[in-house]
C-alpha cells in the first residue's frame, strides 16, 4: 500500500527523562521550535485544539471559520464560549490562515504548515501563531501543539494555564497555584518525538518539494502545500474506494461543516464552494518516503479520475 502520510517509528528511552511528565526536554524543544519559526517565545500544549480553546476562552465573540475545516477547531471555539459564522474559504487547506483578528493582534492557525522564520514572515510581534504536532502533521508526534509569539506576557499566561494554573518555574516544587488552570501541557514523550521530527524537517521539506514538483508536472497542477496534495475528481468517495483496490491510500480534507446537523445549528451560511469541494476534493499520497516508482504508480492511477 502506498501511504497517504508517513509516520516515523521511534523507541523512547524514558531513563533520560528527568521528570516523567514535563521534563527539561520539553523546555528545550520549545526553545528550538521558537527559534526555527522565528519567534521569541513558545508555549507547548497537549494539542492544537487545546491551544485554540485557551486563546479564545471567554472571549464571547463571533469567529468566522471556513466551513471546510476539521471539527476539532469548531469544538474548541464553541466550548470556549464563542459563536461560529461559517465562511466559504476553501483555499486555506494545507496552509496557514488568519483564524481571527482582535483589535491589537491576530491569531494565525498554522496547524498544517511549519517553515523557517515563518512567524517573522507572517505575523506581527504581538500576534499568536499556533501549530499542531498531530502524527500526520509536518512536525508529528503523539499529538501536541505550540503557541508562539514575541509577546512575553501572552506566552507567560499560557505557560501557567496549561500547567494547572501554577506559576512557571523550572523546579516543580517552587510552583505556586495562581488560578484554576488546566492539565494541557506537552508531555515528555510528545516533546521527544516532535524534537526528532523537527530535526528531520529540512530534509523532509526538500523531498516533499520534489514530490510536489513531480505531481505538478505530471498532473498539470500548481499546488504549493507542504502538507497535502489535493486533486479534483467527480466523486471522491468512489475514487478512494477504487484507488484502495490498487494499493493507493487517499483521504478527504475536509467535510463542509455548515451542513452538519450539529454545527449547522450553531450557524447557517451559504457556502457553495465548500459544498462542491466536500464531494470533489481528494488528497493523494504525499510524504517524504515516496519513491519515484510510487509517484509514477500514483499518477498512472489517478490521472483518469481527475476532472
Secondary structure, DSSP 4 states (H G I P E B T S, - for coil): -B-SS--------GGG-SSSSS-HHHHHHHHHHHHHHT-SEEEEES-HHHHHHHHHTT---EEEEESBS-HHHHHHHHHTT-EEEEE---S-TTS-EEEEE-SS-EEEE-TT---TTHHHHH--TT-EEEEE--TTSSS-SSS-EEEEES-HHHHHHHHHHHBTTBPP-SSGGG--B-S---B-PPPHHHHHHHHHHHHHHHHHHHHHHHHHHHHHHHHT-----SS-EEEEBS-HHHHHHHHHHTTB--B----BGGGSTTGGGT-----HHHHHHHHHEEEEP--TT--HHHHHHHHHHHGGGB-
